[in-house]
Amino acid sequence: MGFNLENFKQSMKENNLSNQGLVNKLKENGIDVTIDTIKSYRRSGGKNRQPTNDKLIVIAKILNVSTDYLLGNDDENKLKIKTIPLIGLASCGVPKEYALDGYELVPVSSDIYRDGMYAVRAEGDSMSPKINNNNIVYCLADEIVDNGHIVHYTLNGESGIKKYKMNEKGNIISLVPINPEHDVITIYENDPHSLKMARVVGVVDTEF
């Protein structure tokens, strides 16, 4: 279902927010849009008929509604918005060290929300087309991880996203990219390491 104009207009009204006010709040959140773009969202057949996903989740956060409500999928639960901490970046490419101590709140659909869920922002293309550069990735640290699951991992200070694989003997872990242009990370049983993993359970509003 597409962007719901009536739900958007009603949310703007309930928040006593003008078009320029929404432009200003979006800029405060790192999103640059013009007032004409906001006006276009508010009329049927506008040039920009609906926000892109990155703009949609920020607009939902500003209006204190769910993204599903703005898409017309969740009219009864519009105020049951959930937020989770976006703690930092995760490499989808060459492993990198990132600080994972951020606490920006991002909205998440109530149907996949779980206590303890957090988010990271992907950087790189090693997990394309499942996860693309700049996607927000939802993670659960307490979820069971099996072969084939995509995980957010930290390893010796590095933060990344890969597909998890354990060999039959249980003594070799492989962190595998989807994009074959990138390298597999191999961890042997006797290697000193500090691997921690959380299962990836969604990207923006798309569940795996």
N, C-alpha and C positions, 0 to 999 in steps of 0.2 A: 504494500500500500504506500502511496506517495505522501508527501508532506501535507499535513492537515491544516489548511488555512484558518479554519474556525478555532481550532484548539490553540494555534499559535497566537491569533488575535486575542482570544480570551485570556491567555496567560500573560500577554503584554499588559492587558487592561488590569488584571488582578495584581500585577506587580507595579502598577502605576508608572509604566516605562514607555517613553516615547521612542520613536525611531532613532533619534540622535542619542538618546540615553543608552539604547542597546549598542549602537556603534561605539560609544565611549567605553562601555563595559567589556565589549569584545576586544577592544584595543588594550585594555588593562590586562587581558588574558592572552595577549600576544597574537590576536587575530585582527588583521587589517581589512576592513570592509568599508564601502561607501554607504551613505544614507540611501542612495538610489538602489543599492543591492537589497537593503532591508525592506524598502518599499516594494521591490519586486517580489520578495517572499510573501508579501501581504496581499497580493492580487493574483487572481487566476490568470494563467497564461503569460506571466511575467518572463522577462528574458532569463533571469535566474529563478527558476521555478521552485527550487528547494535548496537548502544549504548542503554542502558537501559534508561527509561524515565527521571530519575534524571540527567543522563549524557547528554541526548539529549537537555534538556532545557538550560543547562549551555553552551554546544557547540554552540547552536543557539545564545545565548547572546554574546559569544566571537566573533562569525563570523558575528554578526549583520544581521542575517537573521531570518526568522520565522521557527519554528519547522515544520510547514506544508511544507515549501520549502525543508527542509532536508528529509522529507518523500515523496517528489515528488507530493504533493497535491496542491501546490500553486506556480507554476512556474512564473506566471505573476506578483505576488505581493511579491517577495522574500525580498524586502527591506522595505516593509510596516510592519516591526516588531513593536509591541507594548510592552511596559514594564510597570509594575506596582510595587508599593513598597511592599516588604515583611516586615511586621511590627513586626513580632515576632511569638511566639508559641501560640497554642490553645489546651487545654486539651481535649482529647477524652478518658476520664477515670475519675479518681478522680479529682474534681475541684481544680485548682491551680491558684495562682497569678503569672502573667507574666508581664514583662515590654513590652509595646507595642509601643515602640518609635524607632524601627529599621527602616532602610530605604535602605535595599539591593534591587536592582532592579532585577526583574525576568521577562522573556518573557511570553506573553500571546497571544493566537491565535487571529488574527484580527477579526474573525467572532463573538467572544463573548466579545471583549473589549468594555468597556463603561467608560466614564469619571467618576472619583471617585472610580474606582475599586481598591481594594487592596488585598493582599494575606497574609495568615498565614500558618504556618507549623503545621500540626496535630501531636499530641503526644499521643499515646495510641490506644486502639482498640475498644472503645465503639461504634464507628460508622461503624465498619466493617460489611459487605464487601464494602459498598459505599465509605468509607474513611478509609484508613489504616495509620498506624504509619508512620510518616515522609512524607506523601503526602503534596504537596503544594495545598492550597485550595483558590479559588478565591471568593471574597465577594463583595457585593454591598450594601452600607448603605442606599441608597435612594430607594431601591426596596421594593414593597409591600410584606409583609410577611403574608401568610395565613396558616391555619391548614395544617400540613403535610410537610411544607417547612423545609429544613435544614438550620440552622442559625449559624453564629458565634455570640456569645453573650459575653458581659462583665457584670458581676454582682458582685457588692461589691468588685471590684478589681480583680475578677477572670475572666479568659479568657477561653472559651470552645466552643465546637461544639456539637449541639444536634438538634433533630427534635422538631419543635414548635407545641404546641397544646393549644388551648383556649377552656374552657368548654362553654356550651350553654348559661349560664348566663353571661359570660364575666367577671367573677371575680376570676378565677383561671387559671394560666398559668402553663403548664407542659413542661419541657424540657426533651425530651424522647430519650434515647439511642436506637440504632438499635440492638446492642448486648445485649441480655436479662440478661447477667451476671452483668450488671452495673445498678446503681440506677437512678430512675427518680428524677429530681429536681422539686419541687412544690413551686410555688410562689402565695400566697394568696393576695387578693386585699388590705387588711389592713396591710400587712407586709411592713415594711420599706425596700426599695430596690432601686437600681439604675440600673435597667436592660436596656441595650442598645443592639440592634440586627442589624445584617446585613445579608441579604439572601445569602446563598451559591449558586453560579451560575456555578461552575465548579471545577474540580480537575485535575491538570496538564492540559492535553488536552482533557479531557472527560467531556462533558456537562451532567448535570442532566436532 
